[in-house]
């Protein structure tokens, strides 16, 4: 197998971090990894954001997070164990990751209080288009 690419912390950029976390599935995955405090396998994320995600798609999400410098992946047998590089990134960009994860959690809490406002917006859009 090919070795995994992990950029040096000096090569990690804010733009790469923001791009990787601009996808709702990736930010949800990353927030869970950060909150776990221990390595997480890809199989922990098969049902993220209340829908099933194919393994091939998950692999692409983890690759984007890894190449942005947000996670470190380590193969252990047939499993990939992923850990956050929060401490390293926080030294380079103090407070960035904490702010992004906090904003994500606030957004999730608001969506839960609103009964997942996203579904309501789509339903409203469909009604207007009729």
C-alpha positions as CSV (number, residue, x, y, z in Angstrom):
1,X,0.0,0.0,0.0
2,X,1.0,3.5,-0.7
3,X,2.0,5.6,2.4
4,X,-0.5,8.2,3.5
5,X,0.3,11.9,2.9
6,X,0.4,14.1,5.9
7,X,1.6,17.7,5.3
8,X,4.1,19.3,7.5
9,X,2.4,21.7,10.0
10,X,4.4,24.5,8.3
11,X,2.6,23.6,5.0
12,X,-0.9,23.7,6.5
13,X,-2.8,26.9,5.4
14,X,-5.9,28.6,6.6
15,X,-7.3,28.3,3.1
16,X,-6.8,24.5,3.0
17,X,-8.4,24.2,6.4
18,X,-11.5,26.3,5.5
19,X,-11.9,24.5,2.2
20,X,-11.8,21.1,3.8
21,X,-14.3,22.1,6.5
22,X,-16.6,23.8,4.0
23,X,-18.3,20.5,3.4
24,X,-21.0,19.8,6.0
25,X,-20.1,16.1,6.2
26,X,-16.4,16.8,6.7
27,X,-17.0,19.4,9.4
28,X,-19.3,16.9,11.2
29,X,-16.7,14.2,10.9
30,X,-13.9,16.5,12.1
31,X,-16.0,17.9,15.0
32,X,-16.6,14.3,16.2
33,X,-12.9,13.4,15.9
34,X,-11.9,16.5,17.9
35,X,-14.5,15.8,20.5
36,X,-13.6,12.1,20.9
37,X,-10.1,12.7,22.2
38,X,-9.0,9.3,20.9
39,X,-8.5,7.7,17.5
40,X,-11.7,7.1,15.5
41,X,-12.0,4.6,12.7
42,X,-13.8,5.4,9.4
43,X,-16.5,2.9,10.3
44,X,-17.6,5.3,13.2
45,X,-18.9,7.6,10.5
46,X,-20.9,5.4,8.2
47,X,-24.1,7.1,9.4
48,X,-23.2,10.8,9.8
49,X,-25.8,13.6,9.6
50,X,-28.6,11.1,9.7
51,X,-27.8,9.4,6.4
52,X,-25.7,6.5,5.2
53,X,-22.4,7.5,3.5
54,X,-20.8,5.0,1.1
55,X,-17.3,3.9,2.2
56,X,-15.7,5.2,-1.0
57,X,-17.2,8.7,-0.2
58,X,-16.0,8.5,3.4
59,X,-12.5,7.7,2.1
60,X,-12.6,10.9,0.0
61,X,-13.7,13.0,3.0
62,X,-10.9,11.6,5.2
63,X,-8.4,12.2,2.4
64,X,-9.5,15.8,2.2
65,X,-9.2,16.2,5.9
66,X,-5.8,14.5,6.0
67,X,-4.4,16.5,3.1
68,X,-5.5,19.8,4.6
69,X,-3.5,18.8,7.7
70,X,-6.5,18.4,10.0
71,X,-6.1,14.8,10.9
72,X,-3.4,12.1,11.0
73,X,-4.4,8.7,9.7
74,X,-2.6,5.5,10.8
75,X,-3.3,2.1,9.3
76,X,-3.8,-0.7,11.9
77,X,-4.5,-3.9,10.2
78,X,-7.5,-3.3,7.9
79,X,-8.7,-0.2,9.9
80,X,-7.6,3.4,9.5
81,X,-7.3,5.2,12.9
82,X,-7.8,8.9,12.6
83,X,-6.7,11.5,15.2
84,X,-7.0,15.3,15.2
85,X,-3.9,17.5,14.8
86,X,-5.6,20.2,16.9
87,X,-2.7,20.8,19.1
88,X,-0.3,21.3,16.2
89,X,-2.8,23.5,14.3
90,X,-3.5,25.6,17.4
91,X,0.1,26.4,17.8
92,X,0.2,27.6,14.2
93,X,-3.3,29.3,14.1
94,X,-4.4,29.9,17.7
95,X,-8.1,29.5,18.3
96,X,-9.0,28.7,14.7
97,X,-10.1,25.1,15.2
98,X,-11.9,25.8,18.5
99,X,-13.9,28.6,16.8
100,X,-14.9,26.5,13.8
101,X,-15.9,23.5,16.0
102,X,-17.8,25.8,18.4
103,X,-19.7,27.4,15.4
104,X,-20.5,24.0,14.1
105,X,-21.9,22.9,17.4
106,X,-24.0,26.0,17.7
107,X,-25.4,25.4,14.2
108,X,-26.3,21.8,15.1
109,X,-28.0,22.9,18.3
110,X,-30.0,25.5,16.5
111,X,-31.0,23.0,13.8
112,X,-32.1,20.5,16.5
113,X,-34.2,23.2,18.2
114,X,-35.8,24.2,14.9
115,X,-36.6,20.6,14.0
116,X,-33.8,20.6,11.5
117,X,-34.6,23.8,9.6
118,X,-32.9,22.5,6.5
119,X,-35.9,20.2,5.7
120,X,-38.3,23.0,6.3
121,X,-36.5,25.3,3.8
122,X,-36.5,22.6,1.1
123,X,-40.2,21.9,1.7
124,X,-40.9,25.7,1.5
125,X,-38.9,25.9,-1.7
126,X,-40.9,23.1,-3.3
127,X,-44.2,24.8,-2.3
128,X,-43.1,28.1,-3.9
129,X,-42.0,26.3,-7.1
130,X,-45.4,24.8,-7.7
